């Protein structure tokens, strides 16, 4: 058996820091044909691709698009980003021209829950510390643009409020790229007349901001500005919408995002090019990297591997029903990532007992993988299952997973890219190419544009989450009817809910049925052109855990960061 996860004593950051990176200008020229004058370097190993160069690619044909998604996440770990990196390296190992598109990490989880967004082991994108921390400053630009709009709103109210914006109906919150539960609900403008009019307010994490969603869906700078102007910031006393363009906010917010909009180019440990750009969460937003990065990559390579956040139910559904609907693109193949450890956890095994062989629990946990396979197939996309190998996986367990997957009509392959890099995922790469060459992909969206908004929510609840129904109070239904009356009835729906279960109860593992998805709040993202349905107890501003990852992060005497995964 080849080396597997947990046999290698080096941490992710130690592996990344030992890497011999090549200048990004060389990677761009040799692997993608991009000349140095079309790049804006951020040091030696990061660069942004110029918008003028991106425009010059429009007439080129597209490559093939591969979506990497996963089973419902568990504390046992699945390794979706690691698989995205390993698969892309593997495609190059077998002689294909491939690159990947990933989201940028949020600082909140980096300092909160241990785990990065640059892959792991020998399937990583580098420079890892930069990517997981400030990178090229995109998130800072997005957060600043968001909060500039917040400041302009309160400034407009302070200086006479000529638009009649009702302070009780301001719909635009503030944003911060950090987990800070104390900022979820606040009162702003205290301290007297000079500080404005006190009102209830709150913060969302930057990755839940509509500015982030707009940033990731914009096709170019003009589209970005138009969408930013369409943001509904609140309502008048007679409930007429007030937009960002009404307070002339689209120009200055676009100015803050102009440089950030260009995709970021980096490399893997094996020198494979990667775009890492944009980063909405999939449990509270639409969970995909930027449209610009994906569409540009498709012009540069024969195969482009991208991922959607969390499982195929949450991130995968939004990738297909929102991003693909908006772009007219479709994946040629989906790769569903799982681990035998995680499947046993879905079958009822506790985390401390996962190293023991348990075929009964594994068979029960396969119900979760089966549902994700079925969900992807509903969209008309053929799938391959990639099982991340762990050292404790037994031959009997591997055989059982392959047998169950065969019965579903999909091929399951073991992958060891964590320990072996691209070579460890070569079998998965070959299976993906074979699946694409069969030409069976034909995207079928889950619902039509003209379906009423609540029926779209109900369709997702029943078809994807296998709920018996979706419910909402009269106030929520009335709000949806109001959105339709405003002309937003054809917008897709973005479900915000826990990522840990098909239900809204994160403790329900496996493949629960007969549950109800309750919508407690809806928000209109008029600039991003979708409606957010907030379900269950999900928060748009997470908190830090009892022992945050920040406790382990430090800088050594030599200036190197330690403890970052």
N, C-alpha and C positions, 0 to 999 in steps of 0.2 A: 504494500500500500504506500502511495506517495505521502510526503509530509502533509500534515493537516493542521487546522487551526488549534492553537494552544500547545503545539509542540515547539514552536519557535519562541525563544525567550525574549526577543526584542519587542519593544512596544512600537506602536505605529509611528510615534514621533521620532523614535530612535532610527527606525528604518528610513523615514523621510529625510532626517538630518544627515544621514550617511550617503544619500543619493548624490550622484554626479550629474547635475542638471546641465543641459546644453543651452546656449543662448537662445532665447525665444525667437530672435530674428532668423537664426538658422533653421529652427523647427518650421517656422512659417514659410520660408523660402523652399526648403527641400521637401516638406511633406504636403504643403498646400499650394505652393506656387505664388505666395504673396510676397511681393517685393518690399524691402524695408521702408520705402517712402509711403507705403499704405498702412503702416503701423505707428501707433503712438506708444512708445515703450514706457513702462513703469518699472524702472530698474532693468536688470539683465534677463529676468525670467518671467516677466508678465508684460502684456501689451494689449492695447485696445485696437481693434480693426476699424479703420476710418469709414465714416458713413459714405463718403464719395466712392470708395472702392466697393462697398456693399451694393450701391446703386448700379455699378458697372456690371454686376453679376446677373442681373435680372433675366437676360436672354438665355442663360445657360440652363441645361436640363437638370432636373432634380435627381439626387441619388435615392436610395431606399431607406425608409425610416423604420427603426426598431424601437419599440416601447418596452422598457424594463419596469415591471411592477412586482407585486409580492402578495403573500398571504397576509392575514391580519397580524400586525406586529405583536410580539410578546417580549418579556424581559430576557428570553433565551436568545434573541437576536436572529435576524434573517440575512442581512448583508446585501441589501438592494443596491446601494451605491457601489460597494465593493464589486458586485457582479457587473454593474454597468461599466466600470473601469476595466475589469478583467476581460469581459466579453469584447470590448473595443480593442484592447491589446491583442486578444486572441484572433480577431478578424484580420489584423495586420500580420500576425504570425502565420496564418494560413494563406497569405498572399493577397489579401483584399486591401483596398484603400479605404480606411475608416477613421472617423473621429467621433467624439462624444459631446453631448450638451448636458450640463448639470446645473442645478440651482446653486446660488451662493448661500453659505450658512448664515443663520442668524446668530448674533452674539448671545441672545437669551439662553438657548439650550447649551451653547458652548460652556457657559459658566454655571449652568443649572444642572442638566442631566448629562452624565458623562457619555460622550459620543460625538464624533465630528461628521462632517459632510464631504470629506475628501477621499472616501474609501478607507481601506485598511490593509495591513500586512504589505504584501508585494503587489497589490493592486490599488495604488494610490495616485492621486494627482498632487503635484508639487508646484511651488513651495507650500507645504501643508500648513505651516504656522500662519503665513500670510493669508491664505485662503480662508482659514477658520477664524481669523481675527479681522483686521480692517480691510484687507485685500486692496482693491483700487479705490475704495471710498464710495462705492455705489450706494450702499445702504445708508451711509451718512447723508448723501445727497437726497435720497428718497425721504428720509426722516425730516430733513431740513425743509424740503419742499412742502411736505405735509404740514409742518408746524408754521411755515410762513403763511399758508392759507388760514390756519387757525388764528394767527396774529392779525391778519387782514380782516377777518370776520369781526373779531372783538373791537378792532380799531374803527371799523365802519359803524358799529353800534355806538361806540363812544362819541364819534363826531357827527351825531345827529340822526343816524339810521334812516337815511332818505329812502331806502328800499322797504322800510317797515318790517324788517326781519324780527320775528317774535323770539325774544330771548328764551322762551320756554320750549321753542321748537327748533333750536339750532341742532342740526343733525351731524355736524362735523366735530368729532372728538380730536384729541391730540394723540401723538404717537411717540414711542420710545423703543429702541431696539434692545431691550433688556427685560428679563422677567422681573416685574415689580408689582406685586398684588396690591400694595398700598395705594397705587395710582388708578385702580380700576374705576373708582367713583370718587370725585373730588368736588369742591366748590371753589370756583375761581373768582378773581377780581375782588377779593376782600381787602379791607384797609382804607376805605373811604372813597370820596368822589373822584379823586385823581386817578384811581386805579380801575375805573370803569364800573360796570353794572354787575354785581354778583349773580352768578348763575351756576346751576349744576353742570358738571363737565366730567371728563374722564379720559384715560389713555388706553389705547390699544397698542399691542406690540407692532413694530413697523411692518413686519411681514403680513399683518392682517389689514394694513392700510389700503384704501382704494387707490392711492397713488402707486403702491407696489403693483397692484393688479393692472392698472393702466400701463405702467412701465413695461410689464411683461406681455401685454397684448398689443401694444402700439406697433404699427408697421414701419413708421418713420417719424421724423421730427414733427412734421405737420400733423400727422395723426395723433401724436402725443399731445400737442398743444390743444387740438380740438377736443380730445377726451378730457383733458384737465379742465377746460372751460365748461364742460357739460356736467361736472360734479355738482350735485345738489347739496348745498351747504345748510339749508334749512327752509323754513316756511314762514309766510306772513301770518297775521292773525286770522285772515280768511283762508288760510291754508293753500296759498299759491306758492309754488316752488321758487326758491331763489338759488341761482347757479353761481359757480365761481366766476364765470365770465361777467356776471352782473357787477362784481366788485373789481373787475379787471385783474384777476389773479392768474389767468392762464399764461400771460407773458413772463412774469417774474418766476413762476414755478417752473416753466419750461427752461428758462435760463439756468436754473440750478441743476437741471437734469440733462442738459445738452451733452456734456462729455460722458456722463454715466451711461447714456443710451447705447453707446458703442460696445459691442460684445468684448468680453475679456478672454484673451487667449493664453493658455498655460499648457503644461505637458504632463504626461504620466511618468512613472519611474522608468518606463521603457521608451520614452520619447514620442509617445503618441499624442497628437494635438488634441486639445480639449477647450471648448467654450464653457466658461462658468459665468452665468449672467442671470441676474434676477433671482428672487427666492420667496414667493408666497408659500406659507404653510398650506398643507392639504387638508388639515382638520378644521381650519377656520378660513381658508381662502381656496384658490384653485390649484395650487400645488405643482406648478410647472415652471421651467425656465423660460426665458424670454422668447417670444415669437421671432424676433430679429436674429437671435443666436441660432435657432433651429432652421429657419429658412436660409440663412447664410451658409450654414454647415452643409445643407443639402445641395448647394451649388458647388461646394468645394470637394466633396468626397462621394464615393460610390455607395457607402453605407454610413448612416448616422445613427448612433445609439443614444437614446435619451431616457429619462426616467420620470415617473409621476410619483408624488409623495404617498407614503404609507401603502395600504393594500389596494388591490384592483377595484375594490368597492368604492373607496373614498377618493384617492388620487387618480386612479385609472379612469373612473367614470367621468371625472371633471376634465381630465386631459382629452377624452374623446368627445364629451358633450359640450364642452366650452372651447377649449383651444382648437381642436380639429374643426369644430363647427365654424369658428371665426376665420380660420385660415384656409379652409377647403382642402387641407392635407389629410392623409390617412396613413396609419402605420401599416407596413407590409407584414409585420410579425410582432407578436408580443412574447416576452420572456417573463414567466412567473417564477419568482424566487422563493425558495423555502429552505428550511433546515429540518432535519429529522428531530432535533432537539425541540424546535418550536412546535412541530406537529404533535409531538408527545405532550407538550404543555397544553395544546388545544384539546388533547384527549384526557386531560385531568391530572397529569403528573406534575408534582411540585418541582421548582427550579433545582433544589438540592439533589433531586433523585434522577435528573435527566441523563446522567452517564450510564445508568443501568439499562440493559435491553428490556423493552416492554412493547411487545408486538400488539397486544390488545389495545393499549393506549394509543399507539401509533395508528392503528386501523381506525380508531374512533376519531382521532385528530385529522385524519385525511379528509373528513367531511368539510373542513375549512378550505383546504386546497381545492377540493372538488367544486365548491361553490364559486371560488374565484375563477377557475377554469371556465365554468359555465357562464359566468358573467362576461368574461372576455369574448367567448364564442357568441353571445347574444349580439355583440357589436359587429359580428362578421369578420373578426380578426383571428387568424390561426395562431396557436400558441405552442410554445416549448417550455417545459418545466426544468429549471436549473436548481439542483440541490447543492447548497454549499456544504462541502465535506467537513466534518469534525472528527477528531481522532477517536472519539468514543462510538461512532457509528458502526454498527455490526453488519456483517454480510446479509444476515436474515432481514434486518431492518431495511437495508438498501433494496433488497429483492422485493420486499413488500411494497415499497413506494413505487418502484418501477412497474410492478404488476397492476397496482391500482390505477396508475396513470394511463397505462396501456388500455385499460377498460374504459377510460374517459376519452380515448382517441387522441391522446397527446403523448409525446415522447418525453421521458424524464431522464436527465443525464446528471451524473455526479461532476462537480467542478471543484477544483482546488487552486483557484487563482490567488487566494489569500496567501498561500505558502509558495506557490510556483509562478505567480504572475500570469501573463497571457497564455503560456503553454498549458497551464492548468485548466483553462477554459476552452481549449481548442475543440474538444468534442461538441461543446455547446455551440460554438461558432459555426462548425460544419452543419449542425442540425438546423441552425437559424438560416443559413444560406440555402440549404435544401428546401426548407419551408417557403422561403421567399420565392425561390425559382419555380415552385409549384404554382404560384400566381393565384392563390385562392382568396386573398384578402379583398373584401369589399365592404367598406365601412357602412354600418347601419346605425344611425343615431337612435337613442332610446325613445325620444319623443319629438314630434314636429314643433316648429316654431309657434304655430298658431294655437297650440293647446293652452288652456287657461293655466295661470301660474300655479294655483294650488293643485291642479291635476298633474302638473309636471312633478311637483313634490311627491304627490301620492304615487306616481308611476315609479320614481326612483325608489321610494320606500318599499314598494311591493316587489318590483322586478330585481333590484340590486340587493336590498337589505332583507328581503323575504319577510317583511312586516305584514301583518294582517291588514293594517291601515295606517294612514297618517292622520293626525288630529291637530287642531289649532283652535284657540279661543276666537270668539267673534271679533275681537279687536284686531287680531292678526289677519283673519280672513278679510275684514274690512280694509285693512292696509293694503293687502294684495289687490283687492278690487280697485282701490285708489290708484295703485301703480298702473294697473291696466287702463284706467280712465285717462291717465297721464300719457299713455302711448307706449308703455313699456311691457305690454302683454306678451310680445314675441321674444323677450329676453330669456336666455337659459337660466337655470337655477343652480346656485352653488350651495351645497349642503355643508353646514358647519356642525360637526358632531365629534364625539370621541372616536379616535382611531383604533381603539382596542377591542372593538366588538362590532358585529353587524347591527346590534341593537344600540340604544343610547345608554346602556349600562355596561361600562367598561369591564366589569367582572364576568360578564357572560362570554365565555370562550367558545371555540368550536364553530358550529353553524346553527345558532338559535333561530327558531321560527315562532310565529304566533305572537310576536311582540308588537308594540305600537310605537311609531316614531312621532313624538309630539314636538311641534314647532312652537317655541315660546316667543320668538321675536323674528321679524323680517326687516332687512335693510336693503334699500335700493342703491346699487352702485351704478349710477347713470353714466358715468364716464367709462367704466369698465364694461358696461352694457350687460350686466347680469344682476340677479336678485339673490341676496344671501339669506338663507333660511337657517336660523340658529336653533339647534335641537338639543334637548336634554340639558346637562349641566356644563357644557363646553364654555370655556372662557376665552375672550379675544385678547386678554392680557394674562398670560400664565404667571404662576408664582414659582419661586425657587423651592427645591426640595429641602428636607430637614438637613441633609448633608450635601450641599451643592458641589459641583465639580470645581468651582472656584477655590475650594479649600486646598486642592492639590496643585494648583497652577502657581508657578513661581518663575523667577528669572535667576539663573545661576551666575556665579562670579565672572564667567566668560561671556555673559550677555545672552546665552541661549535660554530659550523658554523650556521649562520642564513641566511635566504633569499634564500636558495638553493631549490626553488620550494615549 
